[in-house]
Amino acid sequence: MPALPKTLLCALSLCVAGVAASAQVTGSAASEARQIAANPTYSAALEAQQSPEALLAEWDQKLAAAQSKTAPEFARFLLLPSAAKAALEAGANGKAKSYAEEALAFPNSHPEQVRPPFNHIGDVVFYCDLVLGRLALLDGAIPSAEKYLLLAGSTEGSPVLDSFGPNMSLARELLKRSRKEAVLQYLAECQCFWELENGRLAKWSDEIERDVMPVFGSSLFY
């Protein structure tokens, strides 16, 4: 059998590589779709095969135990963002809102306790605004949800956010409602702190510009 021309071999190689890449992306999208179908609230508890209600009970217990600490208000403040997120996942929306707002008010009322070297204020701002944005969306208040998304993205970052990156659940819900401008601005904000994003923000932004829903993967459940 005669050898194939080099140009044809190159074309065939590119074709095979393109099919393989397409299959990988399609497989990732299908996997994410199955995850979301099983976990439509993007619950980190469900992702870890836990009961959201049980997880919320654990955080409520931790908040109660914080009262016995040397600095009970500060100890409670550190727990509130996770407690707010757990309340949201458990459907305790009133409690989620209360916890998030309490945490966001703390830096103004106790500025002396959140000065450097305390470097987790970014987590507090990010996750509490994320919770409030998700709650706004549940109430049908899309402009408010967009406002909270951008407030979350304006955080100065933290060791966790700088490495693992931002949660994309609110962004995905807004994209489902064709609010891509706010999401694109949010991704641009996240560029300022997400040091280990490895090109994901540019990739997601390009897909959103082309009206393709990105595969956010585990970033939906952080």
N, C-alpha and C positions, 0 to 999 in steps of 0.2 A: 504494500500500500504506500503510495507516495506521501512524503512528508507534507504537512499543512503549512501554508505560508505563515511567516512570523506574524504578520499583521492580523491574520485570522485567529491565530493562537492567542494573541493579546486580547482581541475582541471577545473570544470565548471565555478567557480568564476573567475579564471584567464583568461579563454577563453572569458567570457563576458566582463571583464575589457579590454582585448586586443582589442576586436571588438569595444568597445566604444571609446578607445583612437585612434584607427585607423580611425574611423568615424570622430572624432574631427579634426585630422590632415588633412584628406581628405577634410573636410568642409572648413578648413582654407585655404588650397591650392586653392580650387575652388573659394572662396571669393576673394583671392588675384588675381587669374587669371581674374576674372571679372573686378576688379579694374584696372588692367594693360591694359586690352582690351579697357577700357573706357579712359585710361590715359597713353598711351604708352610712353610718354616723362617723366613720373614720376613727373609731374608738381604739386608743392604744391598749386599753384593757382587753378588748375582744381580740385584738391582734396577738396579744400574749396569752390568749385562751383563759382569760379571767372574767369574772362577772363585774361589769361596771359598778353595780350597786355595792358589791363587796369592797371594791377598791375605794369607792367614795367613803364607805364606813371606816376604812383604815385611815384615810386622810383626816376625817373628822376626829378620830381618836388622837391622831398626832397633834391636831390643833388644840384639843382639850389638854393634852399633856404639856403643850408649850407653856401653859400658864404656870407650871412649876419651875420654869427655867429662871436663871438669874436675870435675863432681860426678856421677859415674856412677850412684849410687843414686837421686838425684833425677831424673836424665835418664830412667832406666829406669821410675821411678814414673809419670812423665807419659805414658809409652807403654803401660803395662800395661792400662788399661781398654779401649782400642781393640784391643789384642792379644787380650785375653780375649774380646771380642765376636767378633773374627775367628775365633778358635779354636772358639767355639760354632757359628758359621755353617758351619765346615768339618767339624764333627762330631768335633773333637778335644776331647772333653769333659773328659778329665783335665787337659789343658793349660789349658783355659778356667777350670776350677776353681782350679788352682794360680795362674794369673795374677791372677784376681780376688781371691783371698784374700791374695796378696802385696801387692797395691795397697791393700787395705783396712787391712792391718796397718801400712803405712808411716807414716801420721800419728801413731800412738801411739809408734812407735819413733824418729821424727825430727820431733818437734813444732816444732822451731826452723825447719824448712825449709818448713812449710806455713802459717806465720803471714801475715796481710795484709802487703803487697798481693797475695799469691797468692790468686786468686779462682776457681780451678777445682776446688777440693776437692769442690764439688757434683757435677761431672761424674764424678769418681772414685767417689763414694759411689753415685750413681745407676746408672751403667752396670755397676759390679761387682755390686751387689745384683741388678740386672736379670738378669745372666748367671747368678748363683747361683740365682735364682728359677726361671729357665727350666730349669736343670739339675735342680733339685728336682722340677719338674713331669715331666721326662722319666723320673725315677725313681719317679714315682707318689706323691711326698710332697706332697700338696696343701696341708696346713697349713704346711709349710715354705715352699712357693712363695708362699703368702699373706703369710707373715712377711717374706720378702724384698721382695715388692711394696710393702709398707707402709714398709719401711726405705728403699727407693728413693724413695718419695714424700716421706719426711721430710727429704730433702736441703734445704740452705739455698738451692739454686739456683746458677746460674752465668750468664755472658753467653749461652751457647748455650741452656741450658734456659729461661732467662727469655724468649727470643725464639722459638726453634723449638718449645719445649715438650718434654714427656716422650714416651718411646717407649711404645706401647700394646700391644706384642705379648704380653707376659705377661698383661696385663689381659684381652685378648681370649681367650687360652687358658683363663683361669680362668672367664670368662663362659660359655664352651662347656661348662664343668663345673658350671654353675649356682651359682657362688660370687660372686654379685653384691654381697653386703654388703662384702666386702673391696675390691672394685673401686670401689664408691661412696666408701668411705673414702679410697682412693687418689686419686680425682679431687678430693675435698675437700682433701687435702694439696697436690695440684698447684696449687690455686688460690692458695696462698701464694707461689709463685715464678713461675708462668707469666703474665707481664705482658701478653703479646700474644695471649691465647687467644681474644679476640673472641667470647665467648659459647659457645664449643665445649664447655667443661666442663659448663655447665648443660644444654646440649642433649643431650650424651651421658648425663648423669645421669638426665635425664627419660626418655630412651629405655630405659635399663637398668631403671628403675623399672617401665616398662611391658613388660618382657621382650622388648624389641626390641634386636637386636644393632646397635650404632652402626657407621656407616661411618667408620673411623678414618683411611683414606687413607694419606698418606705418613708419618703418625705411627707406622705399624707398622714402618717400615724405617729410621728414624733410627738 
